[in-house]
Amino acid sequence: MNSDEADQTEAFLAVVESGSFSAAGRKLGRDGSVISRRIAALEARLGIRLLERSTRRVAPTEAGIRFRARVHEAMDMMRAAEDEARAMAASPTGLLRVSLPLAFGRRWISPRLPEFLARYPALRVEATYTDRYVDLIAEGFDAAVRLGEMKDSRLIGRRIAATRRLICAAPSYLDQRPALNEAEDLLRHDCICFTRLTTHPVWHLQRNGKNRAVRISGRLETDDVEAVVHAALAGMGVIMATDWLVARELADGRLIPVLTDWTVGGEAAVSVVRASVQHEPAKSRAFVDWMVEIFAAVPWQEAVR
């Protein structure tokens, strides 16, 4: 409905409620002739007479009575829609769609989602676990958790935790192979390659301001980070892994960090992103605040110290 159509409908309702064009004009702050022209335009547009006019009174026709009832129904629905929108702005309710990284989401978010749902009983969550870079706007996600640097400047991101890369291997592997003291020592070792690493098959290390780029090789390459860890646990070789991925294995001694005086290239962060914070619904704000809360003490950092 454009502005002219809205004005015509408003004039019609005012006439029916007040009983005359002049009274409707006073109510709307318009001359009675303006109200009359708007009613005439409305009847012409609809192709039917809505008002019976006489020198004594103006009354709605049968079509006018039905039209008025339908307009009031529509207005009631609009008010209900506005109330619902205000409620969503005020408190977390409805469906929250979030995209979570596959391995990270399973390890560090999924076990705690029941806490989030218990806190907000009017909220439903649809969690999609994928390493695909989803388009929040096109695919209808309210928020996403992202690993690494922010690539899309259109999104609003909030950093919730820092991450770093480590080099490690199983004790069973290290016991049978040469010591690892220098970056170049990796050339004498089987390395398990993660093929989706942006620099694959090169690992970048730094110590005392000097950079080393080591082209690693091994018997296994895979595009799945959890498969990399499983292979390392089986003693198949040395891996480069982000701290959150191997924290539990390091904590219980199933993996041992090596080259610990070297810094591994690729330190990054965990962020939660959404399309906009302007007039943001309460459900999205609640999710972001909860993520900040649960990662205030980064759960994997203590394990890898």
ABEGO torsion letter per residue (X at the ends): XBAAAAAAAAAAAAAAAAGBAAAAAAAAGBBAAAAAAAAAAAAAAAGBBABBBBAABBBBBAAAAAAAAAAAAAAAAAAAAAAAAAAAAABBBEBBBBBBBAAAAAAAAAAAAAAAAAABAABBBBBBBBABBBBAAAAGBABBBBBEBBABAABBBBBABBBBBBBBBBAAAAAABBBBABAAAAAABBBBBBAABAAOABBBBBBGGBBBBBBBBBABBBABAAAAAAAAAAGAEBBBBBAAAAAAAAAAGABBBBGAABBBBGBBBBBBBBABABGBBAAAAAAAAAAAAAAABBAAAAAAX
